Amino acid sequence: MVNNGWVEPASPAAPATAPADPPARLGRGEGRSPRDMIMSLAVLLIPIALLLTFYRLVLDGDKPVSVDAAPTFQEAQRAGLFPVLTPAGLSDDWHTSTATFRRAENGATLRVGYVDPDKDPVQLVQSNVPSATLLPTELTKEAERVGTFRSPAGVWQLYDTRPGEQALVLADQTRTIVIVGKTDVGNLETLAGSLK
């Protein structure tokens, strides 16, 4: 910049600002009352409660999903690889949740999952896979035999398997049947006794 003796005018001074007002504070009793908060919660909770009631009572939301296992039992019977036992006379409190029949190199396996009257999962396994291979897979290698149970199908061996889980096993030369679940032994015996 060249100094030619001319002086630039000073920039205008910024206007003085008034000191900021302190934030407004509500006095005692001027805020939201507990009644207001309860009303706000009620507006949220009442519709949720109504929806849950509708789901449970009208739509049977707590009822386990049931599948028809009859076609799977029939498929296993038609295969003719081992004698297949089917449950008969179980109460309406038993629900079939899954049913599969699979063939493998070492044999075929029928698996049917149930929800028992106590809402616990129970699995029925029927297979011609050799017991020496099937039992460690289904019950773990640490499974320990603790008793027996007699039904029309034969004498079952009772095992303690994983923590909280028990199993009934019926084995012969043509097939092995395993009923396993985290449930009362009485429910396992009911399912075993229904197999014909």
Secondary structure, 3 states (H helix, E strand, C coil): CCCCCCCCCCCCCCCCCCCCCCCCCCCCCCCCCHHHHHHHHHHHHHHHHHHHHHHHHCCCCCCCCCCCCHHHHHHHHHHCCCCCCCECCCCCCCEEEEEEEEEECCEEEEEEEEECCCCCEEEEEEECCCHHHHHHHHHCCCCEEEEEEEECCEEEEEEECCCCCEEEEEECCCCEEEEEECCCHHHHHHHHHHEC
